């Protein structure tokens, strides 16, 4: 089985794209714009895109919400998203 993914860098780019680097050196960009467009819980990202932070042990990325609730994405799901995008681009 694959080891657990760990995020070592998370940086917000224009257009709600999230650039990520993983502990094994893999890098990619996840497109969060479709989620942000839905609003709701994802409004926390639109409100403060640069507030992104890496969660405990690099297992997630999160945005603190205005009322203390956080939006978070697990590292494994982000890795799958990035690899799917890369496969589609090839």
Protein Blocks (a to p, Z undefined) as FASTA:
>chain_A
ZZddddfbdcddehiiacdddfkopacdddfklmmmngmmllmmmmmmmlpccdehhlac
cdddfkopacdddfklmmmmmmmmmmmmZZ
